Amino acid sequence: MTFIAEHWVLIAALLAAGFASGFAGGLFGIGGGVITTPALYAIFHLLGYAEGPSLKTAIGTSLAVIIVTSIRSLATHHRAGHVDGEMLRHWAPWIAGGAGAGGLLAHWAPAELLTIVFAGGAFYVAYRRLFAKDRGHVKTVSLNRKRMKIPLGFGTGFFSSLMGLGGGAMGVMVMTLAGRSMHQAIATAAGFGVAVAAPGVLGFILSGLAADALPPLSLGYVNLPAFAVMALMAGIAAPWGAKAAHHLDAGLLSKGFGLYVLAAAGALAFDVFTS
């Protein structure tokens, strides 16, 4: 009780960030890591933990929350009949494989370059979503063909894992560029989060088992109390966001996704050029 009384502002921030990430996850089919990771890092840093352990624990905990958000969001979209189950089955193994490879290479990959590449692509997609007459549709193609699902699925998992994303943002971008409707892209991409986050969480738990100076009650680089608080709120909010998406006009939803991607890309670019 003493800890709660002394840190109620930080606990409230965890609750708010969990709710916001869950609602955004349901609304746009994304994992919400853009919201949860910075919030967790700031809270751990304010509590006095070192920068390295704080960042790794923030990413690991955020990935664990993404699993809950994705499952709750996917279930709601599935009940509405918007999920392309065949594509999800075809892509999930390749996304998981890419996420695992990304986790293994995270220590050696030039994170700044990858972030710049992702931010550049995100700016392009945001521009087309907000200003192009075709709303970003480039060409209608079958995404379940081997020549499409292997490189695109693996690439989605690989880059998402490296940058701490849930896979939904990249999934929506790929699907809409290939001619899928915005509602179907959001609903299907909601399931990508589990394929990306599950291997990532396992990696962060195992790699952090021998780490020192971690926040209390951490399982490797996953902090259990922070996960419980955020996952509770994300699990409540994700279905609300998904239901809101079903009632929004596709054009409005497309512009909203464009604004979200623009904000995420801007935050990533700012982090690179100011670090």
C-alpha positions in Angstrom: 0.0 0.0 0.0 2.9 2.3 0.7 4.3 1.8 -2.8 0.9 2.6 -4.3 0.5 5.7 -2.2 4.0 6.9 -3.2 3.7 6.1 -6.9 0.0 6.5 -7.8 0.8 8.8 -10.6 3.1 6.2 -12.3 0.4 3.5 -11.8 -2.2 5.8 -13.3 0.2 6.3 -16.3 0.5 2.5 -16.7 -3.3 2.2 -16.7 -3.8 5.0 -19.2 -1.0 3.7 -21.5 -2.5 0.2 -21.4 -6.0 1.5 -22.2 -4.7 3.7 -25.1 -2.6 0.9 -26.6 -5.5 -1.6 -26.4 -8.0 0.8 -28.0 -5.5 1.7 -30.8 -4.7 -1.9 -31.3 -8.3 -2.8 -31.8 -9.0 0.3 -34.0 -6.0 0.0 -36.3 -5.0 -3.7 -36.0 -1.6 -2.7 -34.4 0.1 -4.0 -31.3 0.3 -0.7 -29.5 4.0 -1.0 -28.8 4.6 2.6 -30.0 2.5 3.6 -26.9 3.5 1.1 -24.3 7.3 0.9 -24.8 8.0 4.6 -24.3 5.7 4.7 -21.3 7.3 1.7 -19.6 10.8 3.0 -20.3 10.0 6.4 -18.8 8.4 4.8 -15.7 11.3 2.4 -15.1 13.8 5.3 -15.6 11.8 7.5 -13.1 12.0 4.7 -10.5 15.7 4.9 -10.7 16.7 1.9 -12.8 19.6 2.0 -15.2 19.0 2.9 -18.9 20.0 -0.4 -20.4 17.9 -2.7 -18.2 15.0 -0.2 -18.3 14.9 -0.2 -22.1 15.1 -3.9 -22.5 12.5 -4.5 -19.8 10.2 -1.9 -21.4 10.5 -3.7 -24.8 10.0 -7.2 -23.3 7.1 -6.2 -21.2 5.5 -4.3 -24.1 5.8 -7.4 -26.3 3.9 -9.4 -23.7 1.1 -6.8 -23.6 0.9 -7.0 -27.4 0.0 -10.7 -27.2 -3.1 -9.9 -25.0 -4.1 -6.9 -27.2 -3.8 -9.0 -30.4 -5.8 -11.9 -29.1 -8.6 -9.7 -27.8 -8.7 -7.6 -30.9 -8.5 -10.6 -33.3 -11.4 -12.3 -31.5 -13.6 -9.3 -31.9 -12.8 -8.8 -35.6 -13.3 -12.5 -36.2 -16.8 -12.4 -34.8 -17.6 -9.6 -37.2 -16.4 -11.7 -40.1 -13.6 -9.4 -41.3 -10.6 -11.7 -40.7 -8.9 -13.5 -43.6 -8.2 -16.7 -41.8 -6.6 -18.3 -44.8 -4.0 -15.5 -45.1 -3.4 -15.6 -41.3 -2.6 -19.3 -41.5 -0.3 -18.9 -44.5 1.6 -15.9 -43.1 1.8 -16.7 -39.3 4.7 -19.2 -39.5 6.8 -16.9 -41.7 6.0 -13.9 -39.5 7.1 -15.9 -36.4 10.2 -17.1 -38.2 11.1 -13.5 -39.2 10.5 -12.3 -35.7 12.8 -15.0 -34.2 15.5 -14.1 -36.7 15.1 -10.4 -35.9 15.4 -11.1 -32.2 18.6 -13.0 -32.8 20.1 -10.3 -35.0 19.0 -7.4 -32.8 22.4 -7.1 -31.1 24.3 -6.7 -34.4 21.9 -4.9 -36.7 22.3 -1.2 -37.3 19.2 -0.1 -35.5 19.4 3.5 -36.7 19.5 2.5 -40.3 16.6 0.1 -40.0 14.6 2.8 -38.2 15.3 5.3 -40.9 14.3 2.8 -43.6 11.1 1.9 -41.7 10.3 5.6 -41.0 10.8 6.4 -44.7 8.4 3.7 -45.8 5.9 4.8 -43.2 6.1 8.4 -44.3 5.4 7.2 -47.9 2.4 5.1 -46.8 1.1 8.0 -44.6 1.3 10.4 -47.5 -0.7 8.0 -49.8 -3.3 7.4 -47.1 -3.8 11.0 -46.4 -3.4 12.6 -49.8 -3.5 10.1 -52.7 -6.8 9.6 -54.5 -6.4 5.8 -54.5 -5.8 5.7 -50.7 -2.5 3.9 -51.2 -3.7 1.0 -53.4 -0.9 0.1 -55.8 -1.9 -3.3 -57.3 -4.3 -6.1 -56.5 -2.2 -9.2 -55.9 -2.7 -12.6 -54.2 -0.8 -12.5 -50.9 -1.1 -16.2 -50.2 1.2 -17.3 -53.1 4.6 -18.6 -51.9 6.5 -15.9 -53.7 4.5 -13.3 -51.8 3.9 -14.8 -48.3 7.5 -15.9 -47.7 9.4 -12.7 -48.3 6.6 -10.4 -47.1 5.6 -12.5 -44.1 9.3 -13.0 -43.0 10.1 -9.4 -43.6 7.1 -8.2 -41.6 8.2 -10.3 -38.6 11.9 -9.5 -39.0 11.6 -5.7 -39.1 8.8 -5.6 -36.5 10.8 -7.6 -34.0 13.9 -5.5 -34.5 12.0 -2.3 -33.9 9.8 -3.5 -31.1 6.6 -3.3 -33.1 3.7 -5.7 -33.1 3.6 -6.4 -36.8 0.1 -4.9 -37.3 1.3 -1.6 -38.7 3.4 -3.2 -41.4 0.7 -5.8 -42.0 -1.9 -3.2 -42.7 0.4 -1.3 -45.0 1.3 -4.4 -47.0 -2.3 -5.6 -47.3 -3.8 -2.3 -48.3 -1.1 -1.6 -50.9 -2.0 -5.1 -52.3 -5.6 -4.1 -52.7 -7.3 -5.5 -49.6 -10.0 -3.4 -47.9 -9.0 -1.3 -44.9 -11.4 -3.2 -42.6 -10.1 -6.6 -43.7 -6.5 -5.5 -43.5 -6.9 -4.2 -39.9 -8.8 -7.3 -38.8 -6.3 -9.7 -40.2 -3.2 -7.8 -39.2 -4.5 -7.8 -35.6 -3.5 -11.5 -35.5 0.1 -10.7 -36.6 0.9 -9.4 -33.1 0.9 -12.9 -31.6 3.2 -14.3 -34.3 5.6 -11.4 -33.7 5.4 -11.0 -30.0 5.4 -14.6 -28.7 8.9 -15.5 -30.0 10.1 -12.0 -28.9 8.8 -12.4 -25.4 10.5 -15.8 -25.1 13.7 -14.3 -26.2 13.6 -11.4 -23.8 12.7 -13.8 -20.9 15.6 -16.1 -21.6 18.2 -13.4 -22.3 17.3 -11.6 -19.2 17.3 -14.4 -16.7 20.9 -13.7 -15.6 20.6 -9.9 -15.9 21.2 -7.7 -12.8 19.5 -4.5 -11.6 16.1 -5.3 -13.0 12.8 -4.0 -11.5 11.3 -6.2 -8.8 9.2 -9.2 -9.8 10.7 -9.4 -13.3 10.9 -12.7 -15.3 13.9 -12.0 -17.4 13.2 -8.7 -19.2 9.4 -8.9 -18.6 8.2 -7.1 -15.5 5.2 -9.0 -14.2 3.4 -6.2 -12.3 3.6 -3.7 -15.1 2.5 -6.4 -17.5 -0.5 -7.3 -15.4 -1.7 -3.7 -15.1 -1.2 -2.8 -18.8 -2.6 -6.1 -20.1 -5.7 -5.7 -18.0 -6.5 -2.3 -19.5 -5.4 -3.3 -23.0 -7.6 -6.4 -22.8 -10.6 -4.3 -21.8 -10.0 -1.6 -24.4 -9.0 -3.7 -27.5 -12.6 -5.0 -28.2 -13.9 -1.4 -27.9 -11.4 -0.2 -30.5 -12.2 -3.1 -32.8 -16.0 -2.4 -32.6 -15.4 1.2 -33.3 -13.4 0.2 -36.4 -16.4 -1.8 -37.7 -18.6 1.3 -37.6 -16.2 3.8 -39.1 -16.2 4.7 -42.8 -13.3 3.1 -44.6 -12.1 6.4 -45.9 -12.1 7.9 -42.4 -10.4 4.8 -41.0 -7.8 5.1 -43.7 -7.0 8.7 -42.9 -6.9 7.8 -39.2 -4.4 5.0 -39.9 -2.4 7.4 -42.0 -2.2 9.9 -39.1 -1.2 7.1 -36.7 1.6 5.9 -39.0 2.7 9.5 -39.6 3.0 10.1 -35.8 4.8 6.8 -35.3 7.3 7.5 -38.1 7.9 11.0 -36.8 8.6 9.7 -33.3 11.0 7.1 -34.6 12.8 9.7 -36.8 13.0 12.2 -34.0 14.5 9.5 -31.7 17.2 8.7 -34.3 18.2 12.3 -35.1 18.3 13.4 -31.4 20.0 10.3 -29.9 
